[in-house]
Amino acid sequence: MKYAILGAGMSGATIAHALHQQGHEVIAFDKGRGVGGRMSSRRTDHGAVDHGAQYFTAQTPEFLDAVHLWMQEGWVQRWGDQIVASSGDERRLSTSVQRFIGTPIMTGPIKGLLAQVETHTQHTAKRVYRQDHAWWIQVAELSEAIGPFDAVISSVPLPQLPPLFDALPPQWLAQWSGITMTPCWALMVDWGRAAPDAFDGWFVNDTFIDWIAQNDRKPGRIGQPHWTLHATESWSQVHEEDAPESVIAQARQWLIDRGFGPPNTITAHRWRYARSQGEAAEAAYWDEGLRLGVVGDWLGGGRVEGAWRSARALLKHL
Ligand SMILES: Cc1cc2nc3c(=O)[nH]c(=O)nc-3n(C[C@H](O)[C@H](O)[C@H](O)COP(=O)(O)OP(=O)(O)OC[C@H]3O[C@@H](n4cnc5c(N)ncnc54)[C@H](O)[C@@H]3O)c2cc1C
């Protein structure tokens, strides 16, 4: 079988890797400059900064087994001895779960999974259609459609999926109607000097910033002190359409008010579809007649583990 995989984040990379291992011809496409999706990092003058997923956990034995293999490959490491959670002025160590990060940046496992898979970045699927019993993909960056493919598997976030297809099975759309995806503003803070506090990560809890990570303290990261701040889901929803300059100004003021002093520079990135809410009946969808599959974190229970889980669930259908 010749498969096209739309999207090269955790779910797309997992299914692409597995199908390639089974001997199928697999080609992955992603609109981004690199692979990784919401696990990607922003390149700066002072190294790469993780601005999407900060770490991941492994709640199920199956995913933990996969993570252990990735650790042996050098794609992943344990991280987070110094994660603190605060409430008011009180801070305590958060040791309840084991956390993992990709190395040397978050995309470590994605790049590992896709190492043998033909992957085309900066290929934005615009229209995916069937012609003469085969699939074709119209890509925004090219004048000719790419194909034919025997099967297509989408791993794009739910809101970006229906516009790609002329029609999707109506029962799928009905089952996904309760799922929404919410935004998150991420801020990358370059201190230009020693960072004003020492921790790996910090659940802030009482403000519009709910998470801070000290990026340069993660194993494998190089460069000068950098923090990644995430705004809360509710604040990000209210301020979704704000200009980045306005979000940066509020983050700068917050850092000053908190006594950290002014940073060197701050850059902002809005993740429009950061996290999913709601559940579908299945963790992955497959239509044998159409030879069309759908995976993604939004089907698998959310987060990195949910993306992996969804891809593994599709394999069972295939
Ligand atoms: C700010 C933030 C913080 C997070 N924190 C955590 C965390 O701490 N722990 C955790 O476990 N999870 C976290 N997550 C969630 C986690 O990153 C995701 O659940 C997971 O990475 C999703 O993987 P995926 O493959 O389902 O989707 P994605 O990673 O979104 O992959 C989909 C891919 O499809 C591509 N794409 C979309 N449309 C097209 C198109 N038309 N043509 C071609 N390609 C297309 C995109 O470029 C993307 O690469 C966080 C996410 C964000 C944004």
The ligand as a MOL file (V3000), in Angstrom:
LIG
                    3D

  0  0  0     0  0            999 V3000
M  V30 BEGIN CTAB
M  V30 COUNTS 53 58 0 0 0
M  V30 BEGIN ATOM
M  V30 1 C 1.4950 25.3300 24.3670 0
M  V30 2 C 1.3030 23.8450 24.4410 0
M  V30 3 C 1.6860 23.1680 25.5860 0
M  V30 4 C 1.5250 21.7900 25.6830 0
M  V30 5 N 1.9810 21.1390 26.7710 0
M  V30 6 C 1.9380 19.7940 26.7960 0
M  V30 7 C 2.5630 19.0750 27.8350 0
M  V30 8 O 3.1970 19.6650 28.7260 0
M  V30 9 N 2.4710 17.7180 27.8400 0
M  V30 10 C 1.8110 17.0380 26.8540 0
M  V30 11 O 1.7720 15.8010 26.8830 0
M  V30 12 N 1.2290 17.6990 25.8370 0
M  V30 13 C 1.2860 19.0430 25.7880 0
M  V30 14 N 0.7270 19.7250 24.7380 0
M  V30 15 C -0.0780 18.9770 23.7570 0
M  V30 16 C 0.7990 18.1770 22.7880 0
M  V30 17 O 1.7740 19.0130 22.2240 0
M  V30 18 C -0.1090 17.6100 21.7140 0
M  V30 19 O -1.1410 16.8770 22.3360 0
M  V30 20 C 0.5910 16.6820 20.7270 0
M  V30 21 O 1.8830 17.1390 20.4080 0
M  V30 22 C -0.3050 16.5850 19.4930 0
M  V30 23 O 0.2700 15.7410 18.5080 0
M  V30 24 P -0.5510 15.4840 17.1760 0
M  V30 25 O 0.3080 14.6850 16.2710 0
M  V30 26 O -1.8890 14.9420 17.4910 0
M  V30 27 O -0.8230 16.9390 16.5430 0
M  V30 28 P 0.2080 18.0520 16.0660 0
M  V30 29 O 1.4580 18.0230 16.8590 0
M  V30 30 O -0.5640 19.3270 16.0420 0
M  V30 31 O 0.5590 17.6000 14.5830 0
M  V30 32 C -0.2810 17.9200 13.4960 0
M  V30 33 C 0.5960 18.3880 12.3430 0
M  V30 34 O -0.2450 18.6400 11.2240 0
M  V30 35 C 0.3270 19.6900 10.4950 0
M  V30 36 N -0.7150 20.2370 9.6380 0
M  V30 37 C -1.8570 20.8700 9.9860 0
M  V30 38 N -2.5590 21.2050 8.8950 0
M  V30 39 C -1.8340 20.7630 7.8260 0
M  V30 40 C -2.0320 20.8310 6.4270 0
M  V30 41 N -3.1270 21.4010 5.8760 0
M  V30 42 N -1.0830 20.2850 5.6260 0
M  V30 43 C 0.0310 19.7090 6.1370 0
M  V30 44 N 0.2640 19.6350 7.4600 0
M  V30 45 C -0.6640 20.1470 8.2910 0
M  V30 46 C 0.8160 20.6500 11.5560 0
M  V30 47 O 1.8210 21.5060 11.0430 0
M  V30 48 C 1.3430 19.6800 12.6240 0
M  V30 49 O 2.7270 19.4720 12.5000 0
M  V30 50 C 0.9210 21.0950 24.6110 0
M  V30 51 C 0.5620 21.7820 23.4440 0
M  V30 52 C 0.7620 23.1300 23.3610 0
M  V30 53 C 0.4260 23.8450 22.0810 0
M  V30 END ATOM
M  V30 BEGIN BOND
M  V30 1 1 1 2
M  V30 2 1 2 3
M  V30 3 2 2 52
M  V30 4 2 3 4
M  V30 5 1 4 5
M  V30 6 1 4 50
M  V30 7 2 5 6
M  V30 8 1 6 7
M  V30 9 1 6 13
M  V30 10 2 7 8
M  V30 11 1 7 9
M  V30 12 1 9 10
M  V30 13 2 10 11
M  V30 14 1 10 12
M  V30 15 2 12 13
M  V30 16 1 13 14
M  V30 17 1 14 15
M  V30 18 1 14 50
M  V30 19 1 15 16
M  V30 20 1 16 17
M  V30 21 1 16 18
M  V30 22 1 18 19
M  V30 23 1 18 20
M  V30 24 1 20 21
M  V30 25 1 20 22
M  V30 26 1 22 23
M  V30 27 1 23 24
M  V30 28 2 24 25
M  V30 29 1 24 26
M  V30 30 1 24 27
M  V30 31 1 27 28
M  V30 32 2 28 29
M  V30 33 1 28 30
M  V30 34 1 28 31
M  V30 35 1 31 32
M  V30 36 1 32 33
M  V30 37 1 33 34
M  V30 38 1 33 48
M  V30 39 1 34 35
M  V30 40 1 35 36
M  V30 41 1 35 46
M  V30 42 1 36 37
M  V30 43 1 36 45
M  V30 44 2 37 38
M  V30 45 1 38 39
M  V30 46 1 39 40
M  V30 47 2 39 45
M  V30 48 1 40 41
M  V30 49 2 40 42
M  V30 50 1 42 43
M  V30 51 2 43 44
M  V30 52 1 44 45
M  V30 53 1 46 47
M  V30 54 1 46 48
M  V30 55 1 48 49
M  V30 56 2 50 51
M  V30 57 1 51 52
M  V30 58 1 52 53
M  V30 END BOND
M  V30 END CTAB
M  END
